[in-house]
């Protein structure tokens, strides 16, 4: 169906900003809830945020609310995660995921991109 490729990760310092990109191909992002997840070593996968199929609604985990913003560019078929005021606890591999209206589960995942926030 859809293929996802994340990019934009890197090493930053506490308080810095970073923008992650999730480039989709094979299908338009308008067909899916698009979400970001993250996973740190030794910890369970954590939900970060999502944007609805029509782009009208978003939802954020309490840990990132007010600091992170999910958005999309339909023309570029790309989803973004703008991360501001980064903290060391934000350090993780960040994954883009897509959920179809048929399965209502995150069936499609990108390869992940590493974000490291140093103090």
Beta strands, then each sheet from edge to edge (+ up, - down):
strand 1: 3-7
strand 2: 10-13
strand 3: 18-25
strand 4: 32-39
strand 5: 46-51
strand 6: 58-60
strand 7: 68-73
strand 8: 78-83
strand 9: 92-100
strand 10: 106-109
strand 11: 113-118
sheet 1: 1+ 3- 8+ 7-
sheet 2: 2+ 11+ 9- 4+ 5- 6+
sheet 3: 2+ 11+ 9- 10+
end
